[in-house]
């Protein structure tokens, strides 16, 4: 991630030789419920067709990808 808060990802259609290269960026937003002490840190990056969720204390670690419908159902259940 660079200083402007965007995370860049190379398209899976890009080749090792540089052909058909495209990179996609999205912004991670920290939940307003995340604690100031570094606990309960959740970040979300919402795109039109997917919603990515990760632990902001481990930004390079695993994250889950949900459909917008699944994300909406999850948020409504809270």
The 8 nearest C-alpha neighbors of each residue, nearest first, counted from 0:
[[1, 6, 5, 4, 7, 2, 3, 26],
 [0, 2, 3, 4, 5, 6, 7, 26],
 [3, 1, 4, 0, 5, 6, 26, 7],
 [2, 4, 1, 5, 0, 26, 6, 25],
 [5, 3, 2, 26, 1, 0, 6, 27],
 [6, 4, 26, 25, 3, 24, 0, 1],
 [5, 7, 0, 24, 25, 26, 4, 8],
 [8, 6, 24, 23, 22, 5, 0, 9],
 [7, 9, 23, 22, 24, 10, 6, 21],
 [10, 8, 22, 21, 23, 11, 7, 13],
 [9, 11, 12, 13, 21, 22, 8, 20],
 [10, 12, 13, 9, 14, 21, 8, 20],
 [13, 11, 10, 14, 19, 20, 21, 9],
 [14, 12, 20, 19, 10, 11, 18, 17],
 [13, 15, 18, 16, 17, 12, 19, 20],
 [14, 16, 17, 13, 18, 20, 12, 19],
 [17, 15, 14, 18, 13, 19, 20, 12],
 [18, 16, 14, 15, 20, 13, 19, 21],
 [17, 19, 14, 20, 16, 13, 15, 12],
 [18, 20, 13, 21, 17, 14, 12, 10],
 [21, 19, 13, 18, 17, 22, 10, 14],
 [20, 22, 10, 9, 19, 13, 23, 12],
 [23, 21, 9, 8, 10, 7, 24, 20],
 [22, 24, 8, 7, 9, 21, 25, 10],
 [25, 23, 7, 6, 5, 8, 22, 26],
 [24, 26, 5, 6, 44, 27, 23, 7],
 [25, 27, 5, 44, 4, 6, 28, 24],
 [26, 28, 44, 43, 42, 29, 25, 4],
 [29, 27, 42, 43, 44, 26, 30, 41],
 [30, 28, 42, 41, 31, 43, 27, 33],
 [29, 31, 32, 33, 41, 42, 28, 40],
 [30, 32, 33, 29, 34, 41, 28, 40],
 [31, 33, 30, 34, 39, 40, 41, 29],
 [34, 32, 40, 39, 30, 31, 41, 38],
 [33, 35, 38, 36, 37, 39, 32, 40],
 [34, 36, 37, 33, 38, 40, 39, 32],
 [37, 35, 34, 38, 33, 39, 40, 56],
 [38, 36, 35, 34, 40, 39, 56, 33],
 [37, 39, 34, 40, 36, 33, 35, 56],
 [40, 38, 33, 34, 41, 37, 32, 54],
 [41, 39, 33, 55, 38, 54, 37, 56],
 [40, 42, 54, 55, 30, 53, 29, 39],
 [43, 41, 29, 28, 53, 55, 52, 30],
 [42, 44, 52, 28, 27, 51, 45, 29],
 [45, 43, 27, 51, 26, 50, 28, 25],
 [44, 46, 50, 43, 51, 49, 47, 25],
 [45, 47, 49, 48, 50, 44, 25, 51],
 [46, 48, 49, 45, 67, 50, 66, 44],
 [47, 49, 46, 66, 67, 50, 45, 65],
 [50, 48, 66, 46, 65, 67, 47, 45],
 [49, 51, 45, 65, 64, 44, 46, 66],
 [50, 52, 64, 44, 43, 63, 45, 65],
 [53, 51, 43, 63, 62, 42, 64, 44],
 [54, 52, 62, 42, 41, 55, 43, 63],
 [53, 55, 41, 56, 57, 40, 58, 42],
 [54, 56, 58, 57, 40, 41, 42, 53],
 [55, 57, 54, 58, 40, 37, 38, 41],
 [58, 56, 60, 55, 54, 59, 53, 61],
 [59, 57, 55, 60, 56, 54, 53, 61],
 [60, 58, 57, 61, 62, 55, 53, 56],
 [61, 59, 57, 58, 62, 54, 53, 56],
 [62, 60, 59, 53, 63, 58, 57, 54],
 [63, 61, 53, 52, 60, 51, 64, 54],
 [62, 64, 52, 51, 65, 53, 61, 50],
 [63, 65, 51, 50, 49, 52, 62, 66],
 [66, 64, 50, 49, 69, 70, 67, 51],
 [65, 67, 49, 69, 68, 50, 70, 48],
 [66, 68, 70, 69, 49, 71, 50, 65],
 [67, 69, 71, 66, 70, 72, 65, 73],
 [70, 68, 72, 66, 71, 67, 65, 73],
 [71, 69, 67, 73, 72, 68, 65, 74],
 [72, 70, 74, 68, 73, 69, 67, 75],
 [71, 73, 69, 75, 70, 74, 76, 68],
 [72, 74, 70, 76, 71, 75, 69, 77],
 [73, 75, 71, 76, 77, 72, 70, 69],
 [76, 74, 72, 73, 77, 71, 70, 69],
 [75, 77, 73, 74, 72, 71, 70, 69],
 [76, 75, 74, 73, 72, 71, 70, 32]]
